[in-house]
């Protein structure tokens, strides 16, 4: 299984998992770890996540991370994942307006007003975005539109949300010597062992 194939597979699993929870959910952040390595290094955790039961060779296991209630926009630039993490993925919901609504203004107050209007505009379009990347450079996305909420209508591809993908790739870059932002309060734990989800079932 190639890197692209195993990333596409785990993004699909995360998207299906998120779809079962329904809409209007908070953003989620996942560490992607090699299933075989997780089973060898942390057999109890792998069993808890259901990652030790007939997993395909080379598959990835998504491990949900605590985000401490902060926004992903604030959290992602501060993350540097430990080397044991093969990649990461996020799930978030987005609202867009039709082109005639105009571009997002540079003034923060005006942009905030536009975002508020977008949440109630009858012409708004809502979607759930799942984006994932690997250290190899692979990237994959899945986008489910709320107006077309069917499994076979989910859009997929390697570059559907380039800005978000670039931000995720940045979190996988090696930490600099003066980087002091790592810590459990920022989401990913610097300990090599991935943290399980609160419900013990991050694996779709």
Buried (B, 14 or more C-beta within 10 A) or exposed (E): EEBBEBBBBBBBBBBBBBBEEEEEEEBBBBBBBBBBEBBEBBEEBBEBBBBBEEBEEBBBBBBBBBBEEEEBEEBBEBBBBBEBBBBBBBBBBEBEBEEEBEEEEEEEEEEEEBEEEBEEBEEBBBBBBBBBBBBEEBBBBBBBBBEEBEEEEBEBEBEBBEEBBEBBBEBBEEBEEEEEEBEEEBBBBEEEBBBBBEEEEBBB
